[in-house]
């Protein structure tokens, strides 16, 4: 899976998710200072799933995309929670899927481009 970490995602998170399974590119290293619109455009063009803690990316969740994962709340141990979520989607596409990860749970929303229109689910971390 190709992951594009926004500038507000700590480098330690992008490094911890980088593996043979995931190609991780960090905006701060590759595209420093670009706008959210440009981040979304690059992610769409290059088929990256966006990882961000910026609530402004919520405006893109109903557009066609290759996945948006929004980290919300205290980012302590969020990399472990991100790994859990990514492991559940390792064989599935995140295309047109918006995932919001909180400290205790994560919410998954698929938009109108999927067969199951605007399906929303909530899962707890154990």
N, CA, C and O atoms as a DFTB+ gen file, in Angstrom:
504 C
 N C O
     1  1       0.844      -1.167       0.000
     2  2       0.000       0.000       0.000
     3  2       0.898       1.242       0.000
     4  3       1.928       1.268       0.673
     5  1       0.511       2.244      -0.740
     6  2       1.259       3.496      -0.805
     7  2       0.611       4.512       0.132
     8  3      -0.581       4.798       0.019
     9  1       1.404       5.058       1.061
    10  2       0.907       5.980       2.070
    11  2       1.622       7.321       1.948
    12  3       2.848       7.370       1.839
    13  1       0.858       8.398       1.968
    14  2       1.406       9.750       1.926
    15  2       1.074      10.418       3.251
    16  3      -0.085      10.730       3.521
    17  1       2.101      10.641       4.085
    18  2       1.906      11.262       5.394
    19  2       1.975      12.777       5.259
    20  3       2.958      13.321       4.754
    21  1       0.939      13.442       5.708
    22  2       0.867      14.898       5.666
    23  2       1.921      15.495       6.593
    24  3       2.492      14.792       7.427
    25  1       2.173      16.780       6.446
    26  2       3.206      17.461       7.238
    27  2       2.954      17.402       8.742
    28  3       3.901      17.474       9.526
    29  1       1.703      17.274       9.155
    30  2       1.392      17.276      10.580
    31  2       1.524      15.895      11.224
    32  3       1.277      15.741      12.420
    33  1       1.907      14.907      10.447
    34  2       2.117      13.558      10.981
    35  2       3.589      13.437      11.378
    36  3       4.468      13.611      10.533
    37  1       3.869      13.145      12.642
    38  2       5.267      13.044      13.075
    39  2       6.053      12.018      12.251
    40  3       5.523      10.979      11.857
    41  1       7.308      12.331      12.006
    42  2       8.158      11.434      11.217
    43  2       8.254      10.048      11.837
    44  3       8.385       9.059      11.117
    45  1       8.191       9.961      13.171
    46  2       8.285       8.658      13.825
    47  2       7.121       7.747      13.422
    48  3       7.284       6.530      13.340
    49  1       5.955       8.333      13.173
    50  2       4.803       7.532      12.739
    51  2       5.016       7.038      11.320
    52  3       4.760       5.872      11.020
    53  1       5.484       7.920      10.445
    54  2       5.698       7.486       9.066
    55  2       6.819       6.454       8.986
    56  3       6.758       5.543       8.160
    57  1       7.837       6.583       9.827
    58  2       8.925       5.598       9.835
    59  2       8.450       4.268      10.394
    60  3       8.845       3.214       9.895
    61  1       7.605       4.298      11.426
    62  2       7.150       3.049      12.036
    63  2       6.183       2.279      11.140
    64  3       6.069       1.060      11.266
    65  1       5.484       2.970      10.238
    66  2       4.555       2.277       9.336
    67  2       5.234       1.841       8.045
    68  3       4.674       1.048       7.288
    69  1       6.418       2.345       7.788
    70  2       7.152       1.961       6.590
    71  2       7.616       0.515       6.716
    72  3       8.197       0.128       7.729
    73  1       7.362      -0.266       5.698
    74  2       7.754      -1.673       5.703
    75  2       7.746      -2.184       4.273
    76  3       7.543      -1.423       3.327
    77  1       7.969      -3.480       4.129
    78  2       7.893      -4.081       2.793
    79  2       6.471      -4.002       2.242
    80  3       6.268      -3.990       1.028
    81  1       5.488      -3.948       3.146
    82  2       4.084      -3.905       2.741
    83  2       3.628      -2.498       2.375
    84  3       2.685      -2.326       1.603
    85  1       4.306      -1.486       2.935
    86  2       3.867      -0.106       2.759
    87  2       5.002       0.786       2.269
    88  3       6.075       0.836       2.870
    89  1       4.750       1.475       1.189
    90  2       5.672       2.509       0.738
    91  2       5.173       3.809       1.366
    92  3       4.048       4.232       1.098
    93  1       5.993       4.442       2.194
    94  2       5.580       5.644       2.903
    95  2       6.397       6.832       2.417
    96  3       7.628       6.799       2.401
    97  1       5.684       7.885       2.021
    98  2       6.310       9.141       1.620
    99  2       5.794      10.204       2.577
   100  3       4.595      10.281       2.846
   101  1       6.712      11.027       3.093
   102  2       6.316      12.079       4.017
   103  2       6.362      13.420       3.297
   104  3       7.379      13.773       2.700
   105  1       5.270      14.161       3.350
   106  2       5.158      15.462       2.677
   107  2       6.259      16.409       3.135
   108  3       6.811      17.151       2.324
   109  1       6.583      16.393       4.415
   110  2       7.582      17.339       4.940
   111  2       8.966      17.098       4.328
   112  3       9.769      18.024       4.225
   113  1       9.240      15.862       3.926
   114  2      10.532      15.556       3.313
   115  2      10.519      15.742       1.806
   116  3      11.518      16.164       1.224
   117  1       9.410      15.434       1.173
   118  2       9.350      15.434      -0.291
   119  2       8.698      16.670      -0.895
   120  3       9.093      17.107      -1.975
   121  1       7.707      17.239      -0.218
   122  2       6.913      18.333      -0.796
   123  2       6.693      19.456       0.212
   124  3       5.605      20.032       0.245
   125  1       7.650      19.775       1.003
   126  2       7.519      20.739       2.106
   127  2       6.765      22.007       1.690
   128  3       7.070      22.629       0.673
   129  1       5.768      22.370       2.512
   130  2       5.074      23.644       2.344
   131  2       3.949      23.673       1.325
   132  3       3.394      24.742       1.068
   133  1       3.591      22.534       0.732
   134  2       2.512      22.571      -0.259
   135  2       1.150      22.603       0.433
   136  3       1.023      22.225       1.598
   137  1       0.152      23.051      -0.289
   138  2      -1.198      23.196       0.262
   139  2      -1.898      21.837       0.377
   140  3      -1.463      20.846      -0.211
   141  1      -2.992      21.813       1.146
   142  2      -3.796      20.599       1.267
   143  2      -4.324      20.162      -0.092
   144  3      -4.357      18.968      -0.392
   145  1      -4.736      21.120      -0.914
   146  2      -5.222      20.789      -2.252
   147  2      -4.142      20.083      -3.066
   148  3      -4.429      19.129      -3.788
   149  1      -2.897      20.553      -2.949
   150  2      -1.798      19.921      -3.680
   151  2      -1.481      18.537      -3.129
   152  3      -1.158      17.626      -3.891
   153  1      -1.569      18.373      -1.810
   154  2      -1.369      17.055      -1.204
   155  2      -2.415      16.091      -1.748
   156  3      -2.085      14.974      -2.147
   157  1      -3.687      16.523      -1.767
   158  2      -4.754      15.671      -2.271
   159  2      -4.542      15.342      -3.755
   160  3      -4.767      14.210      -4.183
   161  1      -4.113      16.327      -4.521
   162  2      -3.872      16.129      -5.955
   163  2      -2.750      15.112      -6.192
   164  3      -2.886      14.226      -7.035
   165  1      -1.655      15.237      -5.459
   166  2      -0.542      14.292      -5.594
   167  2      -0.987      12.887      -5.200
   168  3      -0.690      11.913      -5.893
   169  1      -1.705      12.794      -4.079
   170  2      -2.184      11.492      -3.612
   171  2      -3.118      10.851      -4.637
   172  3      -3.048       9.644      -4.867
   173  1      -3.975      11.635      -5.244
   174  2      -4.901      11.102      -6.250
   175  2      -4.153      10.640      -7.491
   176  3      -4.412       9.560      -8.022
   177  1      -3.243      11.454      -7.935
   178  2      -2.489      11.163      -9.156
   179  2      -1.576       9.948      -8.985
   180  3      -1.477       9.109      -9.880
   181  1      -0.918       9.859      -7.842
   182  2       0.052       8.791      -7.589
   183  2      -0.545       7.589      -6.850
   184  3       0.173       6.640      -6.534
   185  1      -1.856       7.624      -6.574
   186  2      -2.592       6.548      -5.908
   187  2      -2.083       6.264      -4.490
   188  3      -1.870       5.113      -4.109
   189  1      -1.895       7.336      -3.725
   190  2      -1.506       7.237      -2.328
   191  2      -2.732       7.345      -1.432
   192  3      -3.684       8.056      -1.755
   193  1      -2.705       6.644      -0.317
   194  2      -3.642       6.862       0.776
   195  2      -3.032       7.956       1.645
   196  3      -1.852       7.880       1.986
   197  1      -3.805       8.963       2.005
   198  2      -3.317      10.080       2.811
   199  2      -3.473       9.758       4.290
   200  3      -4.527       9.295       4.728
   201  1      -2.412      10.007       5.057
   202  2      -2.478       9.921       6.518
   203  2      -2.261      11.336       7.035
   204  3      -1.258      11.970       6.705
   205  1      -3.194      11.834       7.842
   206  2      -3.131      13.217       8.312
   207  2      -3.779      13.337       9.681
   208  3      -4.554      12.471      10.087
   209  1      -3.462      14.404      10.384
   210  2      -4.224      14.741      11.591
   211  2      -4.941      16.070      11.387
   212  3      -5.467      16.652      12.336
   213  1      -4.960      16.539      10.165
   214  2      -5.568      17.811       9.786
   215  2      -7.049      17.602       9.450
   216  3      -7.379      16.895       8.498
   217  1      -7.934      18.215      10.231
   218  2      -9.377      18.057      10.005
   219  2      -9.815      18.672       8.676
   220  3     -10.911      18.373       8.202
   221  1      -8.998      19.514       8.071
   222  2      -9.359      20.107       6.777
   223  2      -9.480      19.064       5.670
   224  3     -10.119      19.320       4.650
   225  1      -8.873      17.891       5.859
   226  2      -8.972      16.838       4.847
   227  2     -10.346      16.164       4.855
   228  3     -10.659      15.388       3.952
   229  1     -11.163      16.454       5.862
   230  2     -12.526      15.924       5.882
   231  2     -13.310      16.373       4.649
   232  3     -14.219      15.671       4.205
   233  1     -12.970      17.521       4.101
   234  2     -13.698      18.031       2.934
   235  2     -13.481      17.176       1.691
   236  3     -14.247      17.277       0.733
   237  1     -12.455      16.342       1.693
   238  2     -12.171      15.496       0.531
   239  2     -12.803      14.107       0.635
   240  3     -12.777      13.352      -0.337
   241  1     -13.366      13.758       1.783
   242  2     -13.800      12.377       1.983
   243  2     -14.941      11.940       1.070
   244  3     -15.146      10.742       0.872
   245  1     -15.681      12.887       0.513
   246  2     -16.766      12.509      -0.399
   247  2     -16.355      12.612      -1.866
   248  3     -17.173      12.410      -2.764
   249  1     -15.094      12.924      -2.097
   250  2     -14.568      12.934      -3.457
   251  2     -13.897      11.596      -3.729
   252  3     -13.645      10.825      -2.803
   253  1     -13.613      11.324      -4.969
   254  2     -12.919      10.085      -5.324
   255  2     -11.468      10.198      -4.861
   256  3     -10.787      11.175      -5.170
   257  1     -10.992       9.179      -4.110
   258  2      -9.633       9.188      -3.585
   259  2      -9.168       7.761      -3.340
   260  3      -9.928       6.811      -3.527
   261  1      -7.927       7.616      -2.926
   262  2      -7.334       6.296      -2.687
   263  2      -7.186       6.012      -1.197
   264  3      -6.358       5.198      -0.788
   265  1      -7.987       6.684      -0.399
   266  2      -8.010       6.469       1.038
   267  2      -7.525       7.687       1.796
   268  3      -6.550       8.333       1.409
   269  1      -8.218       7.992       2.881
   270  2      -7.817       9.047       3.803
   271  2      -7.923       8.480       5.207
   272  3      -8.977       7.990       5.614
   273  1      -6.824       8.551       5.943
   274  2      -6.810       8.130       7.336
   275  2      -6.495       9.372       8.163
   276  3      -5.436       9.983       8.024
   277  1      -7.442       9.727       9.026
   278  2      -7.245      10.917       9.863
   279  2      -6.995      10.492      11.292
   280  3      -7.807       9.794      11.900
   281  1      -5.859      10.920      11.820
   282  2      -5.480      10.652      13.195
   283  2      -6.062      11.763      14.053
   284  3      -5.849      12.942      13.771
   285  1      -6.795      11.396      15.098
   286  2      -7.510      12.381      15.896
   287  2      -7.172      12.209      17.369
   288  3      -7.074      11.085      17.860
   289  1      -6.995      13.316      18.070
   290  2      -6.753      13.252      19.507
   291  2      -5.283      13.169      19.834
   292  3      -4.430      13.566      19.040
   293  1      -4.994      12.648      21.014
   294  2      -3.633      12.499      21.498
   295  2      -2.897      11.503      20.613
   296  3      -3.358      10.374      20.446
   297  1      -1.774      11.894      20.047
   298  2      -1.050      11.024      19.122
   299  2      -0.138      10.020      19.817
   300  3       0.604       9.301      19.147
   301  1      -0.178       9.954      21.153
   302  2       0.617       8.960      21.861
   303  2       0.110       7.567      21.505
   304  3      -1.092       7.309      21.563
   305  1       0.992       6.698      21.150
   306  2       0.682       5.308      20.764
   307  2      -0.218       5.213      19.537
   308  3      -0.748       4.142      19.242
   309  1      -0.396       6.312      18.824
   310  2      -1.272       6.271      17.650
   311  2      -0.657       5.430      16.535
   312  3      -1.381       4.890      15.698
   313  1       0.679       5.312      16.517
   314  2       1.312       4.508      15.481
   315  2       0.927       3.034      15.616
   316  3       0.772       2.339      14.612
   317  1       0.772       2.558      16.855
   318  2       0.335       1.173      17.058
   319  2      -1.099       0.986      16.578
   320  3      -1.426      -0.039      15.979
   321  1      -1.940       1.955      16.835
   322  2      -3.333       1.874      16.393
   323  2      -3.410       1.959      14.866
   324  3      -4.221       1.274      14.242
   325  1      -2.568       2.796      14.278
   326  2      -2.510       2.892      12.823
   327  2      -2.083       1.558      12.222
   328  3      -2.644       1.128      11.214
   329  1      -1.104       0.902      12.824
   330  2      -0.661      -0.414      12.334
   331  2      -1.789      -1.435      12.404
   332  3      -1.944      -2.251      11.495
   333  1      -2.577      -1.396      13.472
   334  2      -3.711      -2.318      13.615
   335  2      -4.703      -2.104      12.477
   336  3      -5.158      -3.057      11.845
   337  1      -5.031      -0.843      12.226
   338  2      -5.989      -0.528      11.155
   339  2      -5.429      -0.950       9.799
   340  3      -6.133      -1.573       9.005
   341  1      -4.175      -0.618       9.533
   342  2      -3.574      -0.976       8.247
   343  2      -3.511      -2.491       8.058
   344  3      -3.664      -2.982       6.939
   345  1      -3.288      -3.233       9.141
   346  2      -3.237      -4.697       9.024
   347  2      -4.596      -5.272       8.639
   348  3      -4.665      -6.302       7.968
   349  1      -5.661      -4.624       9.052
   350  2      -7.005      -5.088       8.693
   351  2      -7.328      -4.826       7.225
   352  3      -8.204      -5.468       6.647
   353  1      -6.612      -3.875       6.633
   354  2      -6.862      -3.518       5.238
   355  2      -5.715      -3.927       4.328
   356  3      -5.598      -3.407       3.218
   357  1      -4.866      -4.846       4.773
   358  2      -3.686      -5.173       3.984
   359  2      -4.018      -5.784       2.628
   360  3      -3.252      -5.623       1.678
   361  1      -5.125      -6.468       2.524
   362  2      -5.481      -7.048       1.229
   363  2      -6.627      -6.304       0.560
   364  3      -6.949      -6.571      -0.598
   365  1      -7.235      -5.384       1.274
   366  2      -8.347      -4.622       0.720
   367  2      -7.868      -3.252       0.259
   368  3      -6.891      -2.713       0.777
   369  1      -8.548      -2.720      -0.688
   370  2      -8.227      -1.373      -1.138
   371  2      -8.884      -0.364      -0.204
   372  3      -9.999      -0.574       0.272
   373  1      -8.192       0.709       0.044
   374  2      -8.768       1.795       0.831
   375  2      -9.393       2.844      -0.077
   376  3      -9.756       3.927       0.380
   377  1      -9.517       2.529      -1.344
   378  2     -10.070       3.487      -2.293
   379  2     -11.441       3.956      -1.829
   380  3     -12.323       3.154      -1.524
   381  1     -11.600       5.285      -1.781
   382  2     -12.847       5.930      -1.377
   383  2     -13.299       5.560       0.032
   384  3     -14.491       5.555       0.338
   385  1     -12.323       5.251       0.881
   386  2     -12.595       4.930       2.279
   387  2     -11.941       5.980       3.163
   388  3     -10.770       6.319       2.987
   389  1     -12.713       6.488       4.113
   390  2     -12.244       7.487       5.070
   391  2     -12.235       6.821       6.437
   392  3     -13.255       6.295       6.883
   393  1     -11.084       6.842       7.104
   394  2     -10.960       6.228       8.423
   395  2     -10.479       7.293       9.400
   396  3      -9.487       7.979       9.152
   397  1     -11.191       7.421      10.507
   398  2     -10.814       8.372      11.556
   399  2     -10.412       7.562      12.786
   400  3     -11.230       6.851      13.369
   401  1      -9.132       7.680      13.174
   402  2      -8.606       6.926      14.298
   403  2      -8.560       7.830      15.525
   404  3      -7.925       8.884      15.512
   405  1      -9.243       7.402      16.584
   406  2      -9.235       8.088      17.877
   407  2      -8.418       7.258      18.860
   408  3      -7.853       6.231      18.483
   409  1      -8.352       7.687      20.094
   410  2      -7.584       6.942      21.092
   411  2      -8.176       5.575      21.407
   412  3      -7.425       4.630      21.647
   413  1      -9.496       5.443      21.411
   414  2     -10.135       4.195      21.824
   415  2     -10.794       3.424      20.697
   416  3     -11.088       2.238      20.847
   417  1     -11.031       4.082      19.570
   418  2     -11.751       3.417      18.494
   419  2     -11.376       4.027      17.149
   420  3     -10.620       4.995      17.069
   421  1     -11.925       3.434      16.103
   422  2     -11.775       4.035      14.785
   423  2     -13.076       3.868      14.016
   424  3     -13.800       2.886      14.180
   425  1     -13.349       4.852      13.176
   426  2     -14.578       4.870      12.395
   427  2     -14.218       4.762      10.921
   428  3     -13.281       5.406      10.449
   429  1     -14.962       3.955      10.213
   430  2     -14.727       3.737       8.793
   431  2     -15.954       4.208       8.037
   432  3     -17.082       3.848       8.373
   433  1     -15.725       5.012       7.020
   434  2     -16.813       5.515       6.196
   435  2     -16.443       5.319       4.728
   436  3     -15.387       5.763       4.276
   437  1     -17.310       4.662       4.009
   438  2     -17.105       4.533       2.571
   439  2     -18.078       5.475       1.876
   440  3     -19.225       5.619       2.301
   441  1     -17.620       6.109       0.817
   442  2     -18.480       7.103       0.177
   443  2     -19.270       6.527      -0.992
   444  3     -19.257       5.318      -1.225
   445  1     -19.945       7.385      -1.712
   446  2     -20.894       6.986      -2.741
   447  2     -20.274       6.208      -3.897
   448  3     -21.005       5.649      -4.714
   449  1     -18.945       6.157      -3.987
   450  2     -18.318       5.427      -5.082
   451  2     -18.313       3.925      -4.837
   452  3     -18.035       3.155      -5.757
   453  1     -18.610       3.498      -3.631
   454  2     -18.675       2.078      -3.313
   455  2     -20.080       1.534      -3.577
   456  3     -21.044       2.289      -3.711
   457  1     -20.167       0.212      -3.648
   458  2     -21.478      -0.427      -3.819
   459  2     -22.391      -0.114      -2.637
   460  3     -23.573       0.182      -2.816
   461  1     -21.836      -0.183      -1.433
   462  2     -22.606       0.103      -0.227
   463  2     -22.513       1.597       0.051
   464  3     -21.571       2.046       0.704
   465  1     -23.442       2.343      -0.418
   466  2     -23.379       3.807      -0.360
   467  2     -23.314       4.332       1.065
   468  3     -24.143       3.998       1.912
   469  1     -22.310       5.159       1.305
   470  2     -22.136       5.853       2.578
   471  2     -22.254       4.930       3.789
   472  3     -22.907       5.266       4.777
   473  1     -21.630       3.793       3.702
   474  2     -21.628       2.850       4.803
   475  2     -20.698       3.359       5.896
   476  3     -19.566       3.755       5.617
   477  1     -21.175       3.350       7.150
   478  2     -20.373       3.803       8.281
   479  2     -20.305       2.684       9.320
   480  3     -21.306       2.032       9.619
   481  1     -19.100       2.476       9.863
   482  2     -18.899       1.464      10.887
   483  2     -17.965       2.013      11.951
   484  3     -17.140       2.885      11.678
   485  1     -18.102       1.497      13.169
   486  2     -17.241       1.926      14.272
   487  2     -16.680       0.684      14.936
   488  3     -17.407      -0.280      15.175
   489  1     -15.372       0.703      15.239
   490  2     -14.695      -0.423      15.832
   491  2     -13.896       0.046      17.046
   492  3     -13.353       1.151      17.048
   493  1     -13.826      -0.786      18.066
   494  2     -13.061      -0.484      19.286
   495  2     -11.693      -1.133      19.212
   496  3     -11.537      -2.202      18.622
   497  1     -10.685      -0.477      19.820
   498  2      -9.384      -1.085      20.004
   499  2      -9.442      -1.907      21.292
   500  3     -10.011      -1.464      22.290
   501  1      -8.865      -3.082      21.269
   502  2      -8.863      -3.935      22.472
   503  2      -7.478      -4.089      23.000
   504  3      -7.273      -4.770      24.005
